[in-house]
Amino acid sequence: MAFRSVFDAVALRNEFENAGISSQFIPIIWKHVRQKPTSELDEIPSLPAAAYPILRSKFKVMTSSLTSAAKSKDSLTTKLLIRLQNGNLVEAVIMRYDPSLGKYDGKPRPGCQRSTLCISSQVGCKMACKFCATGTMGFKNNLSPGEIVEQLVHASRFSDIRNVVFMGMGEPLNNFTAVVEAIQIMMGSPFQLSPKRITVSTVGVNLSFAYLHLHDLSLFELFNADLVIAMLLCPRTLAVGIIHAINKFHDTLPNVNLAVSLHAPDQDIRCQIMPSARAFPLGRLMEALHAYQEKSQRKIFIEYIMLDGINDLEQHAHQLGKLLQTLEVVVNLIPFNPIGTSSSFRTSSEHNVKVFQKVLRGTYNIRTTIRQQMGEDISGACGQLVVNLSEQRSTGSVRLLADIEDLHI
């Protein structure tokens, strides 16, 4: 029998309620496990006697185990390889930043080095983005809320985590319920993470149901067959679903940051590098983002990977600027990180990246940052997360960085 994690809040709450045990004892359990993740359930103090048989028979302190922790040469990045109880593996990455390099109200931030955890929401991913190593794994399974939170527990043994970004393995909004439950746990006791320090990244597939073509049967490989059929038969109804889905994100997590993996200035390029984009036209996605911003009054992070000769030219910068100029966004340009010898992509030159940034900033007044590379020597950089320890790369050390969550938006 598979045990549930004590961080599977709904399951634990239901078991306690059925036994007449108050849910107020649950944070006590979480606090103990966070401080002593290798302890036994019987060692948790101050619980009703009826709670212990329930915990022993149906739950585990930690359902996952830390298989390895690889540290980059500069010690700024630690990649965790975590084994789930079903035998599958996921990765999470700790990134250490210097907050004094960030700005708040135009002034340098005080304080010492802080850490961000890049967290996974699925084993593998259905989106199959061609520049992302996780996409080569295919999709295996969703993580439970407990398995998501346990990544934070494992990471807390190495560093004091202040920020969490759902930018690891998987598409978070394709595991919406579990991600929401995990975030709600992280915002409560004992983790007490500020929602403004949590960012959920999406390619937009759950934000933008779209018009499909009957001949595009390869979409059945990416999505649930019933959903594809529904899209084919009733595209007008699905246009309404765009606003509903994005409103659901805002209504459920109103102060959590939204990041969109855009990566292209037009639909053709987006489909070329992101096969799942065939299912949701860029225009529909932009409509959804406008609706989200009008309701939330929050800026949106736009992630844009820089691929040499594909999407990094000056003309692409102008296209992107025109696409985004009516939104309040922060664009984060991401240098492509190698994902093995099979990849046909190359990293953009520093010149192209700087010109791209200059166009967005100067011509369109769009706040634009360049993501510094971290953890490439341990395959822990953006786009490199895949369960494969055979390929290790080596690069020089990088300087302390300003965390994107330190940006005042």
C-alpha positions in Angstrom: 0.0 0.0 0.0 1.3 3.4 -0.9 1.5 5.8 2.0 0.5 9.5 1.7 2.8 12.3 2.6 1.8 14.2 5.8 2.0 17.3 3.6 -1.0 15.9 1.5 -3.1 18.4 3.4 -6.6 17.4 2.1 -6.0 13.7 2.7 -4.7 14.3 6.2 -7.4 16.8 7.1 -10.1 14.4 5.9 -8.7 11.5 8.0 -8.5 13.7 11.1 -12.0 15.0 10.6 -13.4 11.5 10.2 -11.8 10.6 13.5 -13.0 13.7 15.2 -9.5 15.2 15.5 -9.2 19.0 15.0 -7.2 20.1 12.0 -5.4 22.6 14.2 -2.9 19.8 15.0 -1.7 19.6 11.4 0.7 22.6 11.5 2.2 21.0 14.6 3.0 17.9 12.5 4.4 19.9 9.7 6.6 22.0 12.0 8.1 18.8 13.5 8.7 17.2 10.1 10.3 20.4 8.7 12.7 20.5 11.6 13.3 16.7 11.9 12.5 15.1 8.5 14.2 11.8 9.4 12.1 11.4 12.6 9.3 8.9 13.2 5.6 9.8 13.4 5.4 8.5 16.9 8.0 11.2 17.9 5.7 14.1 17.1 4.6 15.6 20.4 1.4 17.1 21.6 -1.0 15.1 19.4 -4.3 13.4 20.5 -3.8 9.7 21.1 -6.2 8.9 18.2 -3.9 10.7 15.7 -1.0 8.3 16.0 -2.7 5.1 14.6 -4.0 7.1 11.7 -0.6 8.6 10.9 1.2 5.2 11.2 -1.3 3.3 9.0 -1.8 5.8 6.2 1.0 8.5 6.2 4.8 8.8 6.2 7.0 11.6 7.5 8.6 11.8 4.0 7.4 9.7 1.1 10.4 10.9 -1.0 14.2 10.5 -0.3 17.2 12.6 -1.3 19.3 10.5 -3.7 22.0 13.1 -4.4 22.9 16.8 -4.0 25.3 18.2 -6.7 26.9 21.5 -5.9 28.3 23.8 -8.6 31.9 24.8 -8.6 31.0 28.3 -7.4 28.8 26.9 -4.6 25.9 29.1 -5.8 23.8 26.3 -7.1 22.8 22.9 -5.6 20.8 20.4 -7.7 18.8 17.9 -5.7 17.9 14.5 -7.1 14.8 13.2 -5.3 13.4 9.7 -5.5 9.6 9.3 -5.1 8.1 6.3 -3.5 6.9 5.0 -6.9 10.6 4.9 -8.0 10.5 7.9 -10.3 13.0 10.7 -9.9 12.6 14.5 -9.9 15.0 17.4 -9.6 14.9 20.6 -7.7 17.5 23.4 -7.8 18.7 25.8 -5.0 20.0 29.1 -6.3 21.8 31.5 -4.0 21.7 35.2 -4.7 23.1 38.5 -3.4 20.1 40.7 -2.6 22.2 43.8 -2.6 22.3 43.5 -6.4 18.5 43.8 -6.6 16.5 47.0 -6.2 13.6 48.0 -4.1 12.1 51.4 -4.8 15.3 52.2 -6.7 17.5 51.4 -3.7 19.8 48.4 -3.1 18.3 45.8 -0.9 20.0 45.3 2.5 20.7 41.8 3.9 22.8 38.8 3.3 22.7 36.1 0.7 19.3 34.5 0.1 18.1 31.4 -1.7 15.5 30.6 -4.3 14.2 27.0 -4.9 13.3 26.0 -8.4 10.7 23.3 -7.9 9.2 20.5 -10.0 5.5 19.8 -10.4 5.5 16.7 -12.6 7.8 13.8 -13.5 8.6 14.7 -17.1 6.3 17.0 -19.2 3.8 16.8 -22.0 4.7 20.1 -23.5 7.8 18.7 -25.3 9.5 22.1 -25.8 12.5 21.4 -28.0 14.9 23.6 -26.0 14.1 22.0 -22.7 15.8 18.8 -21.4 12.7 17.8 -19.4 10.7 17.6 -22.6 12.8 14.7 -23.8 11.6 12.6 -21.0 8.0 12.6 -22.0 5.3 12.7 -19.3 5.3 10.1 -16.5 3.0 11.4 -13.7 1.8 14.4 -11.7 3.3 15.0 -8.3 1.0 15.0 -5.3 0.9 18.2 -3.1 3.0 16.4 -0.5 5.7 15.4 -3.1 5.9 19.1 -4.2 6.2 20.4 -0.6 8.7 17.7 0.3 11.1 19.3 -2.2 11.1 22.4 -0.1 11.7 20.3 3.1 14.7 18.6 1.4 16.1 22.0 0.2 15.7 23.6 3.6 18.4 21.2 4.9 20.9 23.0 2.6 19.7 26.6 2.7 17.2 29.0 4.1 14.7 29.2 1.2 13.0 32.6 0.8 11.6 32.3 -2.8 10.0 29.4 -4.7 9.7 29.3 -8.4 7.7 26.6 -10.2 10.1 26.5 -13.1 11.4 23.0 -12.7 10.2 19.8 -14.3 6.7 19.8 -15.6 3.9 22.3 -16.6 2.5 23.5 -13.2 -1.0 24.4 -14.5 -1.4 20.9 -15.9 -1.2 19.8 -12.3 -3.3 22.7 -11.0 -5.0 21.3 -8.0 -1.8 19.8 -6.5 0.2 23.0 -7.2 -2.4 25.2 -5.6 -2.6 22.9 -2.5 1.2 22.9 -2.2 1.4 26.7 -2.5 -1.2 27.1 0.2 0.8 24.9 2.5 4.0 26.9 1.8 2.3 30.1 2.6 1.0 28.8 5.9 2.7 27.6 9.1 5.5 26.6 9.4 6.9 27.7 6.1 5.3 31.2 6.0 6.5 32.0 2.5 5.1 35.3 1.2 2.8 34.8 -1.9 4.8 37.6 -3.5 7.9 35.4 -3.2 6.3 32.5 -5.1 6.2 32.4 -8.9 4.3 29.9 -11.1 5.5 29.6 -14.7 3.3 28.2 -17.5 3.6 27.8 -21.2 0.0 28.9 -21.3 -1.7 25.7 -22.3 -4.3 25.9 -19.5 -4.7 29.6 -20.0 -5.6 29.4 -23.6 -7.8 26.6 -25.0 -7.8 27.3 -28.7 -8.9 26.4 -32.2 -7.6 23.2 -33.6 -7.5 21.6 -37.1 -8.8 18.1 -37.7 -5.7 17.0 -39.5 -3.4 17.8 -36.5 -3.9 14.4 -34.9 -0.5 14.6 -33.2 -2.2 16.7 -30.6 -3.8 13.5 -29.2 -0.2 12.6 -28.1 0.0 15.9 -26.1 -3.4 16.2 -24.5 -6.2 14.1 -23.2 -8.2 12.7 -26.1 -11.6 13.8 -24.8 -10.3 17.3 -24.4 -9.0 17.4 -27.9 -12.3 16.1 -29.3 -14.1 18.8 -27.3 -11.9 21.4 -28.7 -12.5 20.2 -32.2 -16.3 20.1 -31.9 -16.8 23.3 -29.9 -14.1 25.9 -30.5 -16.3 28.9 -29.6 -17.1 27.6 -26.2 -13.4 27.1 -25.6 -12.6 30.7 -26.3 -14.7 31.5 -23.1 -12.6 28.9 -21.3 -9.5 31.1 -21.8 -10.7 33.8 -19.5 -12.2 31.2 -17.0 -8.9 29.4 -16.7 -6.7 32.4 -16.1 -9.3 33.9 -13.7 -9.2 30.6 -11.8 -5.5 31.2 -11.2 -6.0 34.7 -10.0 -9.0 33.9 -7.8 -7.2 30.9 -6.2 -3.7 32.5 -5.8 -4.4 36.2 -6.0 -0.9 37.4 -4.8 1.2 34.7 -6.4 3.3 35.8 -9.4 2.5 34.6 -12.9 5.3 33.9 -15.3 4.6 33.0 -19.0 7.0 31.0 -21.0 6.5 32.9 -24.2 9.9 32.3 -26.0 8.8 33.6 -29.4 7.3 36.8 -30.9 4.9 35.1 -33.2 2.9 31.9 -33.6 5.1 30.3 -36.3 8.3 30.5 -34.3 6.5 29.4 -31.1 5.1 26.3 -32.9 8.6 25.6 -34.2 10.2 25.4 -30.8 7.2 24.6 -28.7 5.0 21.9 -30.3 2.2 22.3 -27.8 1.7 25.9 -29.0 -0.3 24.5 -32.0 -3.1 24.0 -29.6 -3.3 27.6 -28.4 -2.8 30.5 -30.8 -0.7 33.3 -29.5 -3.5 35.8 -30.0 -5.7 33.9 -27.6 -3.0 33.7 -25.0 -2.5 37.5 -25.2 -6.2 38.0 -24.7 -6.1 35.9 -21.6 -3.1 37.8 -20.2 -4.8 41.1 -20.8 -7.9 39.9 -19.0 -5.7 38.6 -16.1 -3.9 41.9 -15.8 -7.1 43.9 -15.9 -8.5 41.9 -13.0 -5.3 41.4 -11.0 -3.6 44.7 -11.6 -0.3 42.8 -11.3 2.7 42.7 -13.6 3.5 39.5 -15.5 6.9 37.9 -15.9 7.6 37.0 -19.5 10.3 34.3 -20.0 12.1 34.4 -23.3 14.8 31.9 -24.2 17.5 33.3 -26.6 18.2 30.9 -29.4 20.8 31.9 -32.0 19.3 32.7 -35.3 15.8 31.5 -34.3 14.3 34.2 -32.1 17.1 36.5 -31.1 17.4 39.0 -34.0 16.6 42.7 -33.7 13.5 42.2 -35.8 12.3 39.7 -33.3 12.8 42.2 -30.5 10.6 44.7 -32.3 7.9 42.0 -32.9 8.0 41.1 -29.2 7.9 44.8 -28.1 4.8 45.4 -30.2 3.2 42.3 -28.9 3.8 43.2 -25.2 3.6 47.0 -25.3 0.0 47.2 -24.0 0.8 44.9 -21.1 2.7 45.7 -17.8 5.4 43.1 -17.9 9.0 42.3 -16.9 10.8 40.4 -19.7 13.5 38.0 -18.6 15.9 37.0 -21.4 17.3 33.5 -20.8 20.5 32.5 -22.6 20.0 28.9 -23.9 21.8 26.3 -21.9 23.1 23.2 -23.7 21.0 20.1 -23.2 23.2 17.5 -24.9 24.7 16.7 -28.3 21.4 16.0 -29.9 20.2 19.6 -29.6 20.4 21.7 -32.8 20.1 25.0 -30.9 22.9 27.3 -30.1 23.3 30.0 -27.4 22.7 33.6 -28.6 25.8 35.8 -28.7 26.2 38.3 -25.9 25.9 41.0 -28.6 22.5 39.8 -29.8 21.2 39.5 -26.2 22.3 43.1 -25.4 20.8 44.5 -28.6 17.5 42.6 -27.9 17.4 44.1 -24.4 18.2 47.6 -25.7 15.3 47.5 -28.2 12.8 46.4 -25.6 14.0 48.9 -23.1 14.7 51.9 -25.4 12.0 51.6 -28.0 9.1 50.0 -26.1 10.0 51.0 -22.5 9.6 47.4 -21.4 11.5 46.4 -18.3 14.0 43.7 -19.4 16.4 41.7 -17.5 19.0 39.1 -18.5 19.0 35.9 -16.5 22.5 35.0 -15.5 23.5 31.4 -16.0 23.7 29.3 -12.8 24.5 25.7 -12.3 25.3 24.8 -15.9 28.3 22.7 -14.7 25.9 20.4 -12.8 23.1 20.5 -15.5 21.0 22.5 -13.1 20.6 25.6 -15.3 17.3 26.7 -16.9 16.1 24.1 -19.3 18.6 21.4 -18.2 16.5 19.5 -15.7 16.2 15.9 -16.8 16.8 12.7 -14.8 20.2 11.9 -16.4 23.4 12.1 -14.4 25.7 10.8 -17.1 26.4 14.1 -18.8 28.2 16.6 -16.5 29.3 19.9 -18.0 31.9 22.3 -16.7 32.0 26.1 -16.9 33.7 28.8 -15.0 32.2 30.3 -11.9 29.7 33.1 -12.1 29.2 36.1 -9.8 26.6 36.5 -7.1 23.3 37.4 -8.7 20.2 39.5 -8.1 17.2 37.2 -7.7 14.3 38.0 -10.0 12.0 37.9 -7.0 14.0 40.8 -5.6 12.9 43.0 -8.5 10.3 45.5 -7.3 7.4 45.0 -9.7 
